[in-house]
Amino acid sequence: MKVLLIGEPMGLFMAEEPGPLSQARRFISSIAGAEYNVAVGLARLGHTPVYCTRLGDDPIGRQILDGMAENHIDTALVSMTAEQSTGLMLKGSTQKGDPEIAYYRRGSAASRMAPKDVDGLDLSGIDWLHVTGIFPAVSESAMSATVRLLDRASALDIPVSFDPNLRPQLWPDQGTMVKSLNRLAGYAQLVLPGIAEGKILTGHGHERDIAAYYHGMGARSVIVKLGGDGAYYSADSSDGGYAPGVSVERIVDTVGAGDGFAVGVISALIEGLSLSEAARRGNAIGAIQISHKSDNEGLPTREELEAVLAAGKVCAR
């Protein structure tokens, strides 16, 4: 199955030692970006991710293009330019909580994408479109490009999933963020908020109320991520239910957990599994991801996923 993603993959430099980024002296190079993570995860499960983005014609851009090829991501919709550089981010190392993050993406090649860049895209053969709230936040033109792609997908009856993926630091203010992300959610058949995100976006603190809010906007399915407690899933034709979390013996890095969750849900649904089974798979892959340091290198093959589902836990590495 072909899944289209639009976003900004970035060069990732991870500090090797715990502590403030300003004091880090050694870094490991990798590739980051929510949509890139989802693409890698889908490819490892045997699906065909198609990535729409723009990279700078520079060493980081070429590293990302090579990484896409190595991970079997379709790059037919990737363009390169010598006029802007590829975005990058630094990630700190921590033994507790979320790591420190610093972005260097303003004016990047991907942030200059605009509606004209998606007008001519060949969407034939695309089975699913996955959108996050990150890429639309990087610039006004990126927001417009995302809306144009959603309009085109809607006209072709391509199912859409939306992960809000709140990044307040990328928005001018919270009001703009909430209004913009809920506008995008209105295009989606599947919405995937976290419980804290849902409270900000809907004003409701309970997962059932958050799901009801997005059903009221037209979403057929909503899965609210509850962290270690699992997920609440709801379809507009049912009362919903809970998928329990998957235990992790050793949490290494929480970044990428939501992307892993999206991989599990999307892959399950396009394979014809139920919403409850999709939530269960999402919990499993999210748990696997937080047991690894990189944003995406821990995303499982199908065999690795089945082993965790059978065991009901992720063992320490």
N, C-alpha and C positions, 0 to 999 in steps of 0.2 A: 504494500500500500504506500502511496506517495503522500507525504505530509509536507506542506509548505510552511516555512518560517521566515519572518522578516525581522531583522535585528542588527545589532552591532557586536560582532566578535572582537575581542580585544587581546592584546598581548598581556599576559599575567606574570607578575614577578612576585613570588612568595618568599617572605623572609624565612630564613632557616632557624633563627633563634627567637625565643619568646621575648617580648618587650615592645616598646614604642617603635613605630616605623622610622621615626627620625633617628633612632639609634641602630637600626639594622645595617649590617655591613655585607651580608651574603644573601643572595636571592637565588631561587630556582625558577627557571623560565617555563611557562606553560601557556595555555590559551583559556580565556574566560568569556563569559557572556551567557545570560540565561538561555537564550534561544540556541546558542551553540551547544550548551550542555544537553538540552532536550534533543537536539539533532543527533549528538553522539549516542545518547541512550537509545533512541529509536533504531539507529543503525545497528547497534549491538544486539538488538532483539529481532533483526532480520527485516526491518522496514526500510523504506527509501526516503530519507529526509532531503528536501530540496531547499537550499538556503538562498534567500534574496538579501543581498547586502552590497556594500561598496567598501573596498579596501584601498589603502594607500599603496602606491608602488614603492615599497620600502622593505627593509628586512623583516619587520614584524608582520607586515601584510603578506609577504611571501611565506613566512613561517605558518601563518594561519591557513593560507591556501594549501600548503603541504599537509597540515594537520587535518583539513577537511578530506583531502584525498586519502590519507591513511585511515581515516575513520569511515570511509565509504559514504561521504555526504555529497550529494549532487551539487556541483558548483556552476551549473549552466546559467544561473541567474546572479552570479557574482561578477561584479565589474571592478576594475582597478583604475586608479587615477594617480598622476604625478603631481596634481595640484594641491592635494591635502594629504595629511599623514594618517596612519592607522591609530586608533585610540589604544590606550593601555591603562592598566591599573596595578597598584601595589596592594599586597595583602599581608598584614602582619601575622605573626604566630602567637597563639595564646593557648593556655592550658585550661581555660574556663571561659564560657560565654562565646560571643561572636568576635571574630578577629577585626582589627582595625583595617579600614579600607580607604584608599585614596585613588580617585579617578583622574585621568588626564585624557579627556575625550572632547573637550570643547573645540568646535571647528574641525572635527575629524572628518575623514572621508565619508563615513556612514551618516554622520549628522547632517550632511549636505544633501542627502537624498530628498527627493520631492515627488509630487504626484506624477510628473512626466516620466519618472523612472519606473513607475509601475503600470503606466497606461498601456505599454506595448508588450507586457509580459504574456507569454503563452501559458495559460492556466489549464490547458487541456490535459487530462490525465491526473489532475490533482484530486486526491480523495478527501483531504482534510487541511484546514488552515489553523495554525496555532499562533496566537498573538499574546505578548506580554505587555505590561504597562511601562516597561523600561524604555524601549526604543522610542515610543511617542513622546517621552519626556525629554529627550536629548536636544530637541530643537522644534520650532514651529513647523518647519518643512517636513521633519520626520513624522510629526503628528498628522500632517496633511497627507503624506504618502501612505501612512497606515490606514487612515480613513478611506482613501481611494481604493486600496487593496481590499478592505472589508466590503466596500460597495460592490466591487467586481465579484468577489466571492459570493455575496448574497444574490447577485443577479444570476449566478451559475448554480445556485443551490448547493454550494460547497459548505459542509458543516464547519463551524468555527468554535474553537475553545479559547478561553481568555483567562489568563493568570494575572491578577492585578500587579503583583510583584512591586509593592510600594517602594519607591526611592525618593523620599521627601526632599533630599538634597538636590535633586535634579529639577524640582518644580519651583516656580516663583513663590507660591504660598499654598497652604493646605486646601483652601477653597477651590483654587484652580485645579489642583490634583484630583480632588474628589469629583468635581464636575466632569473633568476630562475622562477619567477612568470609568466612571459610570456610563458615559456616552459610548465608550468602546464596548463595555459589557453588554450594552443593548443590542449589539450585533450577534452575540454569542448564543449558541445552543447549550454550551457547557461553560460554567463559570467556576473558578477554582480559588476562592479567597482563603487566606489564613484567618483564624478567629480574631486576631488583633487587627488585621487589615479590614476584615468585615465590619468591625465596630467603627473604625474610622470612616469607611465608605458609606455605610448605611445608617449609622447612629444606633444600631442594635447590638446588644452584647451577647445574645444567645444565638447559637448556631442555627436553630430552627427559624428564628426570626430573620437572620441574615439570608438563609436560603429562600424564605418566603419573599423577601424583598426582590431578589433577582428573578424568581419565578414571575413576580408581578411585572418585571421589565421584559419578560418574554423568554427567559432561559428555560429550556426543557429540563435540564439537569444542573444541579449545584452540588459540589462537594466542598465542605468547609474543613480545612486542615486544623487539627487540634493538637499538633505537636506530638509528644510522647503518648498522649491518650488516643491517638489514631485519627479518625475522620468521621464526620457526619455526612451522609449522602442522601440526596432527595431528588426524586423525579416528580414532575408535575402531576403524574397519575398515581402516585403512591404516598404513603405517610413518611417514608424515609427510614433510615436506620443508622447504626453505628458499626464501623469496621475497627476492630481493636488495633492498637499500635503494636509494632514489632520491637521487641527489646534489643538493645545494643549493649554488648559487654563493655565496650570502650569507645566513647565519643571522641573523635579526633578533630573534626572541623565541621561546623554546622552549615557553612556556605554550600549551596547547591542542593540542599535537602528538598526544597520546594520544586526545583527543576526535576529532580529524580522522581518526585511524586507525580509530576505532570507526565513524565515518560511512562510510568506505570499505568496511569489512567487512560491516556490516549491510546497506547498500544493495546490495552485490553479491549477498549470500546471498538477500535477498528478491526479487532479480531472477532467481534461478535459476543464478547462476554457481557455479563450483567453489570449494572452500576455498582452493586455491592462487591462483585469480584474485582472491578476496576479500582475501587477504593482500597481493597485489600492489597492488590498489587502495588498501588501507589505507596501505601505505607511501607511495604517491604523494600522498594527501591530507595525511598527516602532514608530508611534506616541504614541500608547498605552504604549510601553516599556519605553519611556523616561519620562513618568509620574509616574514611580515607581523607588525606590532606588536600589533594587537588580538587578543583571544582567539578571534574568530570571523569578523571581517570579510574575512579572506583565504580562507575556505572556498569552493571552486570551484563554478562552474556545470558542467554536463556537458561543454560545449565546452572549457572551460578544463582540466578533468580529462583529457579525451581528448588534448589537446595535450601535456600533461606525460607521459602514458603513452607517447605516440608518440616524444617526444624522449628519454625516460629520464632527465630531469633538470629541475630548477627553475632557470630563469635569474634572474639578479639583476634587480631592478626598478629 
